[in-house]
Amino acid sequence: MAYVIGVDVGGTFTDAVLDDDAGTVLAAKSPSTPPDYSRGVLDVLGLLAEQLGRTLPEMLADTHHIAHGTTSSLNALVTGDVPPVGFLTTKGHRDSIYIMNVEGRYLGRSPHELQHVLGQAKDHSLLPKRHALEVTERIDRDGTVVVALDEDEARAAIRALLADGVKAIAVSLLWSFRNPVHERRLRELIAEEAPDLFVALSSEVSPRIREFARNATTIMSTQIGPGLRDYLGTLESSLRDNGLTGPLLVMQSNGGAVAAAQAPATAISTVGSVLTGGVVGSVALGRQLGHRDIISTDVGGTTFLAGLIVDGEPVRDTTTVINHHPINVPTLHVDAIGSGGGAIAWLDAGGNLRIGPRSAQAVPGPACYGNGGTEPTNTDANLVLGILPERGLLGGRKPLSLDLARQAIDTQIAKPLGLTVEEAAAAIYTVQNAQTGDLLRKTVVEAGHDPRDFVLYAFGGAGPAHCAGYAAEVGCDEVVVPLGPVASAFSAFGLASSDIVLAAELSDPTVVPFDPQRAERNFADLEKRVRDGLERQGVTFETVELFREVDMRYSMQLAEVTAPVADGPLDVAAIEDAAAAFEARYAELFGKDAGFREAGIQAITFRVRGVGVLPFSPKLPEIPPAESDATPTTTRPVQLDARLGYVDTPIYDYRELRAGHVLTGPAIVEVPTTTVVVPGGTTGTVDHLGNLTIRRSA
């Protein structure tokens, strides 16, 4: 027996999904354990072992690999909980990370913040100026050394940084992506002074044009590299001590995994690891259900995440933004807001009801958890409305207090607004659905698509309770709640479904049409780097797939759009096909006839994405067909529509449902790890895999 396990560490819960080569799929959920999240990982793995009737060492000994999504990298950057690092750059270019170009005033800011011009400031310096030092060297845009590296000066700068207590050093020199010789020499000099110091080179982390983004990416990768190395080292050591012989893989922002030992070298690639698991899982389930256009939504304890799958492939980005800095990381496009089950409801200065982005998190948690939390959350509102059972979550293992939920809502929301507790809870539920619907419009419409053309997948602990509401906000007529054995651990199912994915890229600006041989040389070098990287993973692949692409733009514009490039020898026709693909995608994003070919097209960055396909990935097993109509286990008063008030609503135990059962809304389906709302005017149908599909009634 061989197992594949996916572990998704969230801010509130840690989820795990196990699949074996006989088709068994199991899931488990356990509270996260900050600050030492590795304890929560071992806890949830222990729950899986219990379901198998085996000890943890027995299960891990038979595990082919574990795919792990971690919040540690992203949390460290967002909160600034990073060690002091040094920065070495070309003389005369130190201040680019403080000037931040114009981007520092608008990247990552909400429309409200952008309108408040006088309140804008470049107030997120990555490191103090005394830790940013210059070295004499110069390489020109063609990669030619025009000023040799002054090694004596470089040694003095390195020693000054070490004396000032830095724990790692980032190196980003001008035009290093064209010739990394000076960056590599600086790494050798650092090793002479401090052999164990963590070092990151921009030519390896982010070999792209535009120094501000390249510098920021390299510095941030250096800030989280040592912490990620320590965390993964501790976790892997604990897993080895408990019997794991297969590799520990870490999910990346690009939707694929990488070996834990390799992850710290490009630590920045892991910042979106927990955001992408659900999208990867949606792709895998979509193959089973025949869905190719999917909106993937995940409402966890802390955040609401939304990603898009078009024609069977997730929508990708080449950059992301953290703390107003551009980060050069190939990533699956996932939008996020702080609007999870633990998102706190509050009143702003104008008396308006707001939800999130602050969260009660795992500790202390929502008020109804009884762990000392006093602020009202989405979970508290759902308990008051009757959506959640009073006996608690996780099959009763997580008891809930209705009195504490009512008290928190009454004190902080209801009384200040002159509402009853029930009215305030209904308002929280409505605002939650509305603001998550707003994010979906941004995710889908701004990508050039119509939400009505998509099936919406909804998962996470709180997603099934809200999905029909936010789907209606954007006009989606079909919602699939992945249940079966994965239920609210669906992101972990996505991690277990992932393959190993590596990307290599190189900026080499040129004008279309350009010499096909020039592109061929670039792609050949990138493909070699990807293949070499895949060989270092220590995993046997069924197949290896390579994908070529190039970022293009119209001349004199800044917006770049990624276009695929054909495999095999390149010729003029292949280059023109890539340009045509760029123009077609540009029109989708910005409107028909928005392009201007007469301005010319530039190719900026060449990229190769390599996928090492792992031996097997989970598929949801089929469930038995229904032999009779579904029967509710009980009824209770539930308020899903403030206009109707509380209505006696049938409550179904998911464990009693079979394929083909049809539920007429309003109805509640209780799953051990989540709760599904089927509103009035809709029906819920259980499919052959145990998923619940919610559609508007005819």
C-alpha positions, 0 to 999 in steps of 0.5 A: 500500500502506498499513500499520498498525503496533502497537508494544508496549514491554515490560520485556524485549522490544519487539514489533511487528505490521504489517498492510496493506490487502491482508490481510498480517500480520507480526510482529517481536520485539526486546529492549527498550532501557532507559532509552531505549526509543525505540531498541528501537522503531526496532530492531523497526520495522527488523525489520518492514521487513526482512521486507517487503524494504524500507528503514525509510524506505520502510515508514514512508512508507507507514504510515497510523499507528503505535499505541504502548503505552509502559511509561514512565508506569507505570514512572515512577510505580511507581519514583518516578522523577519530577521535582519538581512543585508543587501548588496547592489551596484554602486549608485543603485541602492536607493531604488528599493526606497524610491520604489518608482511610482509603483510604491504609491499605488501597488496593493492599495484599495480604490479608497486609498488611491483616491486619498492622494494626500494619505499615500506614502512609500512607508514600507521599506524592506530594510534600513539603509545601513543594511543596503550597501553598494559595490563597485562593478558594472555589466552592460545590457549585453552582458559585457563586463565594463567595470570589474568587481572591486573585491576588496570593497566587496569584502569590506561591505560584507564584513560591515553587514556581518558586524551589524548582525544581519542573518542573511544577505541578498545580492542584486546587481544591475543587469545580472540577469544577462551575466551573473558572474559578479553575483556568483563571485559575491556569494563566494566572498560571503562564504569565505567570511560566513560559510553558513550564512543564507545568501540569495542571488537575483540572477537565480531568484528573479532574472527579470528586467526592471531593478526595483521589482527584481531587488524587492523579490530577492530581498523578500526571498532572503528575509523568509529563506532562513525561517523557511529552512528552519521550519521545514528542517524541523518538520522534516526531521519530526516526520523522519523520526516518525517513520517517513521515508518518502519526500516532503514536498512544499507547494509553490505559488505556481500550483506545483510542489518542490522538494523541501530541501530545495524550497528555501533557495527560492523561498519567495516561490512558496508565499502563495502555497496555501492559496493555490491548493484549492485551485489545483484541487478544482482542476483535478475534480473538474476533470472527473466531472467534465467541468473546464470553466470553474470559479474556485472559492475557498472560505476558510477560518481567516480568508476568502480565496477566489481563483479561475480555471479557463478551458481546464487550465488555471489562470496564471500571473507572472507577478504578485504584490506584498506590502506594496512591493512587486514580487516576480513570482510565477503564480496561479492567480488567486484573489484574497480578502480577510473574510473567512469564518473567523472574520470579525464584524465591526462598525466603522467611524460612520456606523457602517457594518464591516466584516474583516479583514481582522480575524479571530484566528485559531486562538482565541477564535470566534466568541462562540468557541469559548476560548476567550474571544469576545468579538463577533465573527461570521461563525457567531452569526451563523450560529445565531441564525441556526445555520450551525448546530449548537452541538458544535463543529467537527462532529461535536469535537468543537463545542459552540456556545450560543449564549457567547455568540449572542452576547458578542453580537448584541454588545458590539453590533446589535445595540449600537445599530438599534437592532435585535441580535437576530437582525444583526446576525442576518446583517452580518450574513448578508454583508459577508455574501455581498463582499465575497460576491464583489471579489468574485466580480473582480476575479472573473470580470476583470479577467475578461470573462462572464461569471454566468459561463462558469461553474462555481466550486465552493469549499473550506470550512465556511464556504458551503454555508455561504456559497449559494449567496455569493454565487447569486451575487455574480449570477452563477447558476450552478454551484458544486460543493466538493464533499465525499471524503474531502469535505472542508479539507478540499485544499489539502486534496489539491495539494495531494493532487499536485505535481512538481512544477519548476519554472525558469525565466530570463529577460531578453528584450527584443522586437517582434519579429526577432531571430528565431535562433535567439529565442531557441537559445534562450529556451534551450538554456531554460529547459536545461535549467528546468530539467536539472532542477527536476532531477534534483528533487529526488522523485521519480516521475511518470513523465516530464512536460515542458511548456514555453511562454514569453511575456509580450507587450505593445511598444511604449506600454508597461502591461505585459501579457503572457503568450504560449510558444510552440514546442520544437524548432522555432521559425518565423511562423512560430514567432508570429503565432506567439505574437498573434496569441498575445494579441488575442489575449490582450483583446480578451483582457482589455477589449476588442480593438484595444491593441495597436499592432502598428506600435510594434510588439516587444518580447520581454521575458522568456520562460519555461515551466516544467511539470514532473508528473507524479506516479498517482494523484487522488480521485474521489471514489464513487458512492452508492446510488440512492434507493429511496428519497432523502429523509431529514434527520430533524428540523430547526429554525433557520434564518436564511432570508431576513425578509422571511425570518426563521423558518423550520428547516429540514436538516440532513445528515450528509452521511445518510445521503446517496448519489441521486438524492435531491434536496429542495431548499431551504435545507441544511446539510450537516457534514462532520467538518462543514455545513451546506446551505441550500436556500429556498428557490434552489435544489441540491443534488448529490452526484456520483462522487458525493458532491452536492450541486446546488442549482436554481429551481426551474 
